[in-house]
């Protein structure tokens, strides 16, 4: 047998001596490793599993039958199985689980593992592996999945003995769901699946050194409270970690207590309701002027479960230049990684805020509360002068932003919103009215096109399981992103997942085209998809003799081919009628092909690597450039803004 790689070595590849493989545990019920894996998932309380079978994982699939306590959802691609597990985890707050085979099955799911790792999503990915004696021999469908996934997962296990399966599954589930959540890979050799073992439950976990800190230690809480007492321009900068910690109530309580505005990252949308006057929306590259401006002018920035991502900070050394920083995060590796905090607090966000709020109340009782009225006057000035808006199409097509506003206004308030990646994702985050936590599912850190449909299926399965299907699932996707995993319409239909799909069809890779417009001299290299260019008023392709159809694919025919309802909308009246019809259908997926303007742009925008002070509200309007004071601060707003634009 080949020697294990360094990354495999820790995971218990057996020695070649016969004594190592000898079964010494005889307490419990005798069964195979494959039976033990299914039983372990059941005993962990897993109720839904996503995946695709294959040769190296067949012993496990052989044990999945009508009597299995968890429901199995058969997907059509392993990457989609991983994304479905992600969507399920976010929608339910539970650990998502998927089971795939070795080799290409395992490598296909790597994208979903990396995505979950970037966005801190609790997930257990079980992959098949060749037999122990074949490891390192380049056996059929062998891949070193532990070595491949170790850099993009929270932890990876290689299981070589059947007896280890219940313990490793317990450890994997615990690691995935505690501390900073993340994906854990369990690579299961065929040797372990077919070997015999003695099953007992619960298992004693062996995790030396794994003790996530949940409560703040030392004087950091009192230090943080003192900074609040001296701040006249505070901002709560809330990230996905707050959403994973279910800390919406604590964030709102802290904002109400201190009077600080709340700005969010993309994954934290919905952490407090958009109707809350303290919610300024998303900050950063495509954030609101009020949110980005508030952070740039803050004297105290409280990072709550956020990691100072480059899409938020822009040019890092120009980010919040006048602010003292309190950083709260459960992952100590994030503290000081990009911005050195004045008060570092390691711990679970909800737990830390529960302890911090009384400390602030005690400090306020002694020294009082700072007067934040001038600060809010400035913020309200930004909000009034620079609201979210858009340019109307010049070609008679629909404005994608208008479509999203209609989707939001006509939707059930409990709707779970899912997106792919691209312009539609940014517009959705800007124009949907979020009122509930865990109502937003989108690929943030990795930006994975194709994420939307499988994640929506996972969310729909989770809604049916946890909420009796009372939370509808709407997917907002682009025609480019959707086509990367459109085969999952089959899984959605056959699993009775009534996902409602809004494709904002602009016939191009919209976000790439926007960058080509702004930064690459209008050179539209390889971004025209030609999937909706030629059409008549009823949607027929307009062809001249000898021309080939440009409706490739025809999304309506594609939907119908998978048993789904397909609707096409060119006008505002057609769009509203289509949305209302989709909201009434709950027995199968519905796909609406909205024909939208290809030249629509996502504004505001900060160019990559630029300072957030250079944010462009609309072409030619840069409200923050040159340290321009906020509207409402007494400066001549119009003159300041105009001179800044002219100088640029």
Secondary structure, DSSP 8 states (H G I E B T S, - for coil): -----HHHHTT----SSHHHH------SEEEEHHHHHHHHHHHTT--EEEE---GGGHHHHHT-STT-SSEEEE-SSHHHHHHHHHHHHHHHSS-EEEEE-STHHHHHTHHHHHHHHHTT--EEEEEEE--GGGTTTT-TT---HHHHHGGGSSEEEEE--GGGHHHHHHHHHHHHHSSS--EEEEEEEHHHHHSEEEE-SS-----TT-----S--TTHHHHHHHHHHT-SSEEEEE-HHHHHTT-HHHHHHHHHHH--EEEE-GGGTTSS-TTSTTEEEE-STT--HHHHHHHHH-SEEEEES----HHHHBSGGGTTTT-EEEEEES-GGGTTTSS--SEEEES-HHHHHHHHHHHHHHHHHHH-----HHHHHHHHHHHHHS-------SSS-B-HHHHHHHHHHHS-TT-EEEE-SSHHHHHHHHHS---STT-EE---SS--TTHHHHHHHHHHHHHHHHHTT-S-EEEEEEHHHHTTSGGGHHHHHHTT---EEEEEE-SB-HHHHHHHHHHSTT--TT-B--SSSS--TTS-----TT-----SS-HHHHHHHTT-EEEEE-SHHHHHHHHHHHHH--SS-EEEEEEB-TT----SB--TTSBGGG-BSBTTB-TTGGG---TTSSS-HHHHHHHHHHH-
